[in-house]
Amino acid sequence: MPKKSTKSKSKRTTLKQKYKVLRKIRQHHAKNRRAAKKEAAKPGAKRRAAAKAADKAADPGIPNDWPFKEELLAEMEAKRAASEAAAEAAREERRRERRERRERTHEHPVE
């Protein structure tokens, strides 16, 4: 039995194969576009799409009978406020650095 090669298989393909694959991809995308257009033309399609998006985005929240719900909500609010404050501080720092850089470049104009 011949020894198995340790070299990796070449990824070269014929141009016929390459263009065949590209053509199949184009056909697939066109088919998907046609199906989407057909689906959008059905009555109530916008309503269904909106309902689907709402279902996906709906946050179930915390159940009312959850123990220490108020503390958890307060903790979550504190985290959110802290992250907002950190983001605002970083934004302000970037503004300050940009202002300083601008002032440095305008201090010594090129003659």
Rosetta constraint file for C-alpha pairs under 8 A:
AtomPair CA 13 CA 17 HARMONIC 6.40 0.50
AtomPair CA 13 CA 18 HARMONIC 6.60 0.50
AtomPair CA 14 CA 18 HARMONIC 6.32 0.50
AtomPair CA 15 CA 19 HARMONIC 6.06 0.50
AtomPair CA 16 CA 20 HARMONIC 6.01 0.50
AtomPair CA 17 CA 21 HARMONIC 6.20 0.50
AtomPair CA 18 CA 22 HARMONIC 6.37 0.50
AtomPair CA 19 CA 23 HARMONIC 5.99 0.50
AtomPair CA 20 CA 24 HARMONIC 6.21 0.50
AtomPair CA 21 CA 25 HARMONIC 6.22 0.50
AtomPair CA 22 CA 26 HARMONIC 6.26 0.50
AtomPair CA 23 CA 27 HARMONIC 6.18 0.50
AtomPair CA 24 CA 28 HARMONIC 6.11 0.50
AtomPair CA 25 CA 29 HARMONIC 6.22 0.50
AtomPair CA 26 CA 30 HARMONIC 6.14 0.50
AtomPair CA 27 CA 31 HARMONIC 6.11 0.50
AtomPair CA 28 CA 32 HARMONIC 6.26 0.50
AtomPair CA 29 CA 33 HARMONIC 6.20 0.50
AtomPair CA 30 CA 34 HARMONIC 6.17 0.50
AtomPair CA 31 CA 35 HARMONIC 6.18 0.50
AtomPair CA 32 CA 36 HARMONIC 6.14 0.50
AtomPair CA 33 CA 37 HARMONIC 6.11 0.50
AtomPair CA 34 CA 38 HARMONIC 6.09 0.50
AtomPair CA 35 CA 39 HARMONIC 6.06 0.50
AtomPair CA 36 CA 40 HARMONIC 6.07 0.50
AtomPair CA 37 CA 41 HARMONIC 6.31 0.50
AtomPair CA 38 CA 42 HARMONIC 6.85 0.50
AtomPair CA 39 CA 45 HARMONIC 6.88 0.50
AtomPair CA 40 CA 45 HARMONIC 5.41 0.50
AtomPair CA 40 CA 46 HARMONIC 7.25 0.50
AtomPair CA 41 CA 45 HARMONIC 7.06 0.50
AtomPair CA 44 CA 48 HARMONIC 6.19 0.50
AtomPair CA 45 CA 49 HARMONIC 6.10 0.50
AtomPair CA 46 CA 50 HARMONIC 6.09 0.50
AtomPair CA 47 CA 51 HARMONIC 6.11 0.50
AtomPair CA 48 CA 52 HARMONIC 6.05 0.50
AtomPair CA 49 CA 53 HARMONIC 6.19 0.50
AtomPair CA 50 CA 54 HARMONIC 6.09 0.50
AtomPair CA 51 CA 55 HARMONIC 6.09 0.50
AtomPair CA 52 CA 56 HARMONIC 6.29 0.50
AtomPair CA 53 CA 57 HARMONIC 6.14 0.50
AtomPair CA 54 CA 58 HARMONIC 5.74 0.50
AtomPair CA 62 CA 66 HARMONIC 6.84 0.50
AtomPair CA 62 CA 69 HARMONIC 7.21 0.50
AtomPair CA 63 CA 69 HARMONIC 7.97 0.50
AtomPair CA 64 CA 69 HARMONIC 7.16 0.50
AtomPair CA 65 CA 69 HARMONIC 7.74 0.50
AtomPair CA 68 CA 72 HARMONIC 6.29 0.50
AtomPair CA 69 CA 73 HARMONIC 6.13 0.50
AtomPair CA 70 CA 74 HARMONIC 6.09 0.50
AtomPair CA 71 CA 75 HARMONIC 6.06 0.50
AtomPair CA 72 CA 76 HARMONIC 6.13 0.50
AtomPair CA 73 CA 77 HARMONIC 6.11 0.50
AtomPair CA 74 CA 78 HARMONIC 6.11 0.50
AtomPair CA 75 CA 79 HARMONIC 6.22 0.50
AtomPair CA 76 CA 80 HARMONIC 6.18 0.50
AtomPair CA 77 CA 81 HARMONIC 6.08 0.50
AtomPair CA 78 CA 82 HARMONIC 6.01 0.50
AtomPair CA 79 CA 83 HARMONIC 6.13 0.50
AtomPair CA 80 CA 84 HARMONIC 6.15 0.50
AtomPair CA 81 CA 85 HARMONIC 6.07 0.50
AtomPair CA 82 CA 86 HARMONIC 6.11 0.50
AtomPair CA 83 CA 87 HARMONIC 6.09 0.50
AtomPair CA 84 CA 88 HARMONIC 6.10 0.50
AtomPair CA 85 CA 89 HARMONIC 6.08 0.50
AtomPair CA 86 CA 90 HARMONIC 6.15 0.50
AtomPair CA 87 CA 91 HARMONIC 6.10 0.50
AtomPair CA 88 CA 92 HARMONIC 6.08 0.50
AtomPair CA 89 CA 93 HARMONIC 6.08 0.50
AtomPair CA 90 CA 94 HARMONIC 6.22 0.50
AtomPair CA 91 CA 95 HARMONIC 6.27 0.50
AtomPair CA 92 CA 96 HARMONIC 6.13 0.50
AtomPair CA 93 CA 97 HARMONIC 6.16 0.50
AtomPair CA 94 CA 98 HARMONIC 6.07 0.50
AtomPair CA 95 CA 99 HARMONIC 6.11 0.50
AtomPair CA 96 CA 100 HARMONIC 6.19 0.50
AtomPair CA 97 CA 101 HARMONIC 6.11 0.50
AtomPair CA 98 CA 102 HARMONIC 6.12 0.50
AtomPair CA 99 CA 103 HARMONIC 6.19 0.50
AtomPair CA 100 CA 104 HARMONIC 6.13 0.50
AtomPair CA 101 CA 105 HARMONIC 6.28 0.50
AtomPair CA 102 CA 106 HARMONIC 6.31 0.50
AtomPair CA 103 CA 107 HARMONIC 6.06 0.50
AtomPair CA 104 CA 108 HARMONIC 7.40 0.50
AtomPair CA 105 CA 109 HARMONIC 7.16 0.50
